[in-house]
Amino acid sequence: MAQGQLEQHSLKRVIGRKVLLLFVVGDILGAGIYALVGKVAGYVGGALWLPFLVAFVLAALTATSYAELVGKYPQAAGAALYVNKAFGIPFVTFIVAFTVMMSGITSASAAARAFGGRYLAEFVSLPVLVGAFIFLALVALVNFAGISESIKVNVVLTIIEAFGLLVIVVIGVFALFAGDGEPARALVFHPANGAFLGVLGGTALAFYALLGFEDSVNLAEEAKDPQRDFPRALFGGLIAAALIYMAVAFTATMLVDTKTLVDSSGPLLEVVKVAGLSFPPKLFAAIALLAVGNTALINMLMASRIVYGMARQRIIPPVFGAVHPTRSTPWVGILFTIAIAVILVSTGDVAPLADTTVLLLLLVFALVNICVLVLRREGVGHGHYRAPSWAPVAGAVVCLFLALPITGRAADVYLRAGALILLGVVLWLINWFFVGRVDKVDPAKIAPPD
């Protein structure tokens, strides 16, 4: 009966391998590469492509775990589902879901700071905070209006984001043939704390640009053949994104000196402005704003819907599940997530907020890697991809290592991440006091609808 009910309420399986691949690439591309190229350069100097390469290799370890788990459990719930199946502890499931939600808000906050910076300045001169607040207000209005991402909109935005990065790659190829720039700078290390710690710190930050593949798990329930298609789309998308990122990073460091990249909140715009191949800076700035804005919008839509789902599951106070009578949107959840974003934007810049996102998801990824091994004892009635046993082990170790202060991560990042998780604990305790003990959590009802 339970299986019948699950099938009855399952989403239609309509997404093929090519569209799934495009979704994976689209989830990865966005604010990370447009905003953080310069910040990564601050760790390693000219060889800023290297942290992106290392981050890709390390992210691929965790991707093997997601590929196996999606094949076993093709449902739209992600890490919370896997933790729930592995451990069956409601509080742990809640904390994982809450941490994923908070990572979305910190990511959106980083994108908001990037939106209010150099790219926006190409059109209007505003303080970064003012631009970020205006952007968050627009995101809140769109969220309140009930506009969600559709497949067609996501595909169009992915193409636009990829086009902007392709422009940078073409600029780089043109510069190489024209003899412009300094290609040798891409091999120069200028790390403040030595080569190892410099690459380690840069990799921890570059990881932000590759985190989006976690969101693609939510499409598993709509894939035609998730057991075969998802692993191929996941690894193919990671490879495609990594190649694009490395080409963009190489072009940026070849054409723009490291100090300019580090100091700019719109590093790729600096590349366009000095390129021998002419491209309208305002047009590129508009593309960058769209890419950064799309990242924030998707994350805030996700976060508010997860708050709503938690409230409907009665694992946080029911007031957070309130729905507006005319717009049918979770207005309390929207206000709650936007309020947190405003506080984050007011207290952190792009790099620290991106680093907070990385820290939160590294902890989630470590658990997912552990879940793969725990769930090996549970068979399923269909074939699926199986990760090499060493990969989840290495993935968990790598994630925990990258979460350590040895990466050069500032203390305020740990304080911010700790405060956000503590907020979840407080909400759980308040709910326990007023509503009662939670004996069971259904992650599928927490996951935001696509």
C-alpha positions in Angstrom: 0.0 0.0 0.0 2.8 2.4 0.9 4.5 1.7 -2.4 1.2 2.3 -4.2 0.7 5.6 -2.5 4.2 6.6 -3.3 3.7 5.9 -7.0 0.3 7.6 -7.0 1.8 10.9 -5.7 5.1 10.7 -7.7 5.9 13.4 -10.3 5.7 12.6 -14.0 9.0 11.2 -15.4 9.4 13.5 -18.4 13.1 14.7 -18.2 15.5 13.1 -20.6 19.3 12.8 -20.3 20.1 15.9 -22.4 17.8 18.2 -20.5 19.0 16.7 -17.2 22.6 17.4 -18.3 21.6 21.0 -19.0 20.0 21.3 -15.6 23.1 20.1 -13.9 25.3 22.6 -15.8 22.7 25.3 -15.1 22.7 24.5 -11.4 26.5 24.8 -11.2 27.0 27.9 -13.4 26.0 31.2 -11.8 27.2 33.6 -9.2 30.2 31.6 -8.2 32.3 32.1 -11.3 31.0 35.6 -12.0 31.8 36.9 -8.5 34.6 34.9 -7.0 37.3 34.6 -9.6 39.1 37.6 -8.0 38.7 36.3 -4.5 40.2 33.0 -5.4 43.1 34.9 -7.0 43.8 36.4 -3.6 44.8 33.0 -2.3 47.1 31.8 -5.1 48.0 34.7 -7.3 48.0 34.2 -11.1 47.4 30.4 -11.1 43.8 30.8 -10.0 42.7 28.1 -12.4 44.3 25.5 -10.1 41.9 25.8 -7.2 39.0 25.3 -9.6 40.6 22.1 -10.9 41.3 20.8 -7.4 37.8 21.7 -6.3 36.3 19.8 -9.3 38.3 16.7 -8.4 37.2 16.8 -4.8 33.6 17.6 -5.7 33.6 14.5 -8.0 34.2 12.3 -5.0 30.9 13.4 -3.3 29.2 13.3 -6.7 29.8 9.5 -6.8 27.8 9.2 -3.6 24.9 11.3 -4.9 24.9 9.3 -8.1 24.5 6.0 -6.2 21.9 7.4 -3.8 19.8 9.0 -6.5 19.8 5.7 -8.4 18.7 3.8 -5.2 16.1 6.4 -4.1 15.0 8.5 -7.1 12.9 11.0 -5.0 13.0 14.8 -4.8 14.4 15.2 -1.3 18.2 15.0 -1.5 20.4 14.9 1.6 17.6 14.9 4.1 16.1 11.8 2.5 19.4 9.9 2.6 20.1 10.8 6.2 16.6 9.8 7.2 17.0 6.5 5.6 20.4 5.9 7.0 19.8 6.9 10.6 16.0 7.4 11.1 16.5 10.1 13.7 14.0 13.0 13.2 16.2 15.7 14.8 19.2 14.7 12.5 17.0 14.7 9.4 15.7 18.2 10.4 19.1 19.7 11.1 20.4 18.4 7.7 17.3 19.9 5.9 17.7 23.1 7.9 21.4 23.4 7.1 20.7 22.9 3.4 18.1 25.6 3.6 20.5 28.0 5.3 23.2 27.3 2.8 20.7 28.5 0.2 20.1 31.7 2.1 23.9 32.4 2.6 24.4 31.7 -1.1 21.6 34.1 -2.1 23.1 36.7 0.3 26.5 36.3 -1.4 24.8 36.7 -4.7 23.0 39.8 -3.5 26.3 41.5 -2.4 27.7 40.6 -5.8 24.6 42.0 -7.5 25.1 45.3 -5.7 28.7 45.6 -6.7 30.7 46.3 -9.9 28.2 44.8 -12.4 25.4 47.1 -11.1 27.7 50.1 -11.1 27.9 49.8 -14.9 24.3 51.1 -14.9 23.8 53.1 -11.7 26.1 54.3 -8.9 24.8 53.0 -5.6 26.4 51.8 -2.3 26.8 48.0 -2.4 24.5 47.5 0.5 21.7 49.6 -1.0 21.9 47.7 -4.3 21.9 44.4 -2.4 18.9 45.4 -0.3 17.0 46.6 -3.4 17.7 43.3 -5.0 16.5 41.3 -2.0 13.3 43.3 -2.0 12.8 42.4 -5.7 13.4 38.7 -4.9 10.9 38.8 -2.1 8.3 40.4 -4.3 8.8 37.8 -7.0 8.7 35.0 -4.4 5.5 36.5 -2.9 3.9 36.7 -6.3 4.3 32.9 -6.6 6.5 32.8 -9.7 8.5 29.5 -9.7 11.1 28.2 -12.0 9.9 26.2 -15.0 11.9 24.0 -17.3 11.8 26.5 -20.1 12.8 29.5 -18.0 15.7 27.5 -16.4 16.9 26.4 -19.8 16.9 30.0 -21.2 18.7 31.4 -18.2 21.3 28.6 -18.4 22.0 29.4 -22.0 22.4 33.2 -21.1 24.7 32.4 -18.2 26.8 30.0 -20.4 26.9 32.6 -23.2 28.4 35.2 -20.9 31.2 32.7 -19.9 31.6 31.7 -23.6 32.3 35.3 -24.3 35.1 35.3 -21.8 36.5 32.1 -23.3 36.4 33.5 -26.9 38.1 36.6 -25.6 40.8 34.4 -24.2 41.3 32.5 -27.4 41.4 35.7 -29.4 44.0 37.1 -27.0 46.2 34.1 -27.3 46.3 34.3 -31.1 46.8 38.1 -31.1 49.6 37.8 -28.6 47.8 39.9 -26.0 48.0 39.5 -22.2 50.5 37.5 -20.2 49.8 33.8 -20.4 52.8 33.1 -18.1 50.9 34.8 -15.3 48.7 31.7 -15.1 51.6 29.7 -13.8 52.7 32.2 -11.2 52.1 31.5 -7.5 51.9 34.4 -5.0 50.2 32.8 -2.0 50.6 34.6 1.3 50.9 31.4 3.3 52.8 29.1 1.0 51.8 27.1 -2.0 49.9 24.3 -0.1 47.9 26.5 2.2 47.3 28.9 -0.7 45.8 26.2 -3.0 43.9 24.8 0.0 42.3 28.1 0.8 41.5 28.9 -2.8 40.1 25.4 -3.3 37.8 25.8 -0.3 36.4 29.0 -1.8 36.3 27.7 -5.4 34.2 24.8 -4.1 31.3 27.4 -3.9 31.3 27.5 -7.7 30.7 23.7 -8.0 28.1 23.2 -5.2 25.0 23.6 -7.4 25.0 19.9 -8.4 23.3 19.1 -5.1 20.2 20.9 -6.2 19.9 18.7 -9.3 19.1 15.8 -7.1 15.6 17.2 -6.8 15.0 16.4 -10.4 15.5 12.7 -9.9 11.8 12.0 -9.4 11.1 13.6 -12.8 13.9 11.9 -14.8 12.8 9.2 -17.3 15.5 6.8 -16.3 17.3 8.2 -13.2 19.4 5.0 -12.7 21.1 5.4 -16.0 20.7 9.1 -16.9 21.5 10.9 -13.6 25.1 9.6 -13.1 26.0 10.4 -16.7 24.3 13.9 -16.5 25.9 14.5 -13.1 29.5 13.7 -14.1 29.1 15.1 -17.6 27.8 18.4 -16.1 30.6 18.6 -13.6 33.2 18.1 -16.3 31.6 20.6 -18.6 31.4 23.2 -15.8 35.0 22.5 -14.7 36.3 23.0 -18.2 34.4 26.3 -18.6 35.6 27.5 -15.2 39.2 26.7 -15.9 39.1 28.4 -19.3 37.5 31.5 -17.7 40.0 31.6 -14.9 42.9 31.3 -17.3 41.6 34.1 -19.5 41.0 36.4 -16.5 44.5 36.0 -15.1 46.1 36.3 -18.5 44.4 39.6 -19.3 44.0 41.3 -15.9 46.6 41.7 -13.2 46.0 39.9 -9.9 45.5 42.9 -7.8 42.7 44.3 -10.0 40.9 40.9 -10.0 41.2 40.7 -6.2 39.9 44.2 -5.6 36.9 44.0 -8.1 33.5 42.7 -7.2 32.9 42.2 -10.9 36.2 40.6 -12.1 34.9 39.3 -15.4 33.8 42.8 -16.4 37.4 43.9 -16.0 38.3 41.2 -18.5 35.8 42.5 -21.0 37.0 46.0 -20.7 40.6 45.3 -21.5 40.0 42.7 -24.2 41.2 43.2 -27.7 38.0 41.5 -28.9 35.3 44.2 -28.4 32.2 43.3 -26.5 29.8 45.9 -25.0 30.6 46.1 -21.3 27.0 47.0 -20.4 25.6 44.0 -22.2 28.1 41.7 -20.3 27.2 43.4 -17.0 23.5 42.7 -17.7 24.3 39.0 -18.4 26.3 38.9 -15.2 23.5 40.5 -13.2 21.1 37.9 -14.6 23.4 35.0 -13.7 23.9 36.3 -10.2 20.3 37.3 -9.7 19.1 33.9 -10.9 21.3 32.2 -8.3 19.8 34.2 -5.5 16.2 33.8 -6.8 16.4 30.0 -7.0 17.9 29.7 -3.6 15.4 32.0 -1.9 12.5 30.2 -3.6 13.9 26.9 -2.3 14.5 28.2 1.2 11.0 29.7 1.7 9.4 26.5 0.5 11.5 24.3 2.8 10.4 26.5 5.7 6.8 26.0 4.7 7.4 22.3 4.3 8.9 22.0 7.8 6.0 23.9 9.3 3.5 21.7 7.5 5.3 18.7 8.9 5.0 20.3 12.4 8.8 20.1 13.1 9.0 23.9 13.4 6.3 26.2 14.8 3.1 26.0 12.6 3.1 29.8 12.1 5.8 29.4 9.5 3.4 27.4 7.3 1.0 30.3 6.9 -0.1 30.8 3.3 -1.3 34.2 1.9 -5.1 34.0 1.2 -4.9 35.5 -2.3 -1.4 34.8 -3.6 -1.3 31.2 -2.1 2.4 31.7 -1.3 4.1 31.0 2.1 4.4 34.6 3.2 5.7 34.0 6.7 8.4 31.7 5.3 9.3 34.4 2.7 9.6 37.1 5.4 11.7 34.8 7.6 14.2 33.9 4.9 14.5 37.4 3.6 15.0 38.7 7.2 17.9 36.3 7.6 19.3 37.3 4.2 19.2 41.0 5.1 21.1 40.3 8.3 23.7 38.3 6.5 24.1 40.9 3.7 24.6 43.5 6.4 27.3 41.6 8.2 29.4 39.9 5.5 30.9 40.5 2.1 30.7 38.2 -0.9 33.7 35.9 0.0 32.8 35.3 3.6 29.2 34.6 2.7 30.2 32.2 0.0 32.6 30.6 2.4 29.8 30.1 4.9 27.8 28.4 2.2 30.7 26.1 1.5 31.2 25.3 5.1 27.5 24.4 5.7 27.4 22.2 2.6 30.7 20.5 3.3 29.2 19.2 6.6 26.1 18.0 4.6 28.3 16.4 2.0 30.3 14.6 4.6 27.1 13.0 6.0 25.9 12.1 2.5 29.2 10.2 1.9 28.7 8.4 5.2 25.1 7.6 4.3 26.2 5.8 1.1 28.2 3.3 3.2 25.6 2.9 5.8 22.9 2.2 3.2 24.9 -0.4 1.4 23.2 -2.9 3.8 19.8 -2.0 2.3 19.1 -3.5 -1.0 16.6 -2.2 -3.6 14.7 -4.0 -6.3 16.4 -2.4 -9.3 19.9 -1.9 -10.7 21.7 1.4 -10.1 25.1 3.0 -10.2 27.5 1.9 -7.4 30.3 4.2 -6.3 33.7 2.6 -5.7 33.9 2.1 -1.9 37.0 4.3 -1.6 35.3 7.3 -3.2 32.7 8.0 -0.4 35.4 7.4 2.2 37.7 9.8 0.5 34.8 12.2 -0.1 33.9 12.3 3.6 37.5 12.8 4.7 38.0 15.6 2.1 34.8 17.4 3.1 35.7 17.3 6.8 39.3 18.4 6.1 38.1 21.3 3.9 35.8 22.4 6.8 38.8 22.8 9.1 40.3 26.2 9.9 43.6 25.1 8.2 42.1 26.3 5.0 42.4 29.9 6.3 38.7 30.3 6.8 38.1 33.3 9.1 36.5 32.8 12.5 33.5 34.9 11.6 32.6 32.2 9.0 32.4 29.6 11.7 30.5 31.9 14.0 28.0 32.7 11.3 27.5 29.0 10.3 27.2 28.0 14.0 24.6 30.8 14.6 22.5 29.6 11.7 22.5 26.0 12.8 21.8 27.1 16.4 18.7 28.9 15.1 17.4 25.6 13.8 18.0 24.0 17.2 16.1 26.8 18.9 13.2 26.5 16.5 13.1 22.7 17.1 13.1 23.2 20.9 10.3 25.9 20.7 8.3 23.5 18.5 8.9 20.6 20.9 7.7 22.8 23.9 4.5 24.1 22.2 3.6 21.4 19.7 5.1 18.3 21.2 7.6 15.6 20.4 8.3 14.7 16.7 8.5 11.0 16.2 8.7 10.9 12.4 9.8 13.2 9.6 9.0 12.7 5.9 11.8 14.4 3.9 9.7 14.3 0.7 7.2 16.7 2.2 10.0 19.1 3.2 11.6 19.2 -0.2 10.5 22.3 -2.3 8.3 21.6 -5.3 10.0 22.0 -8.7 
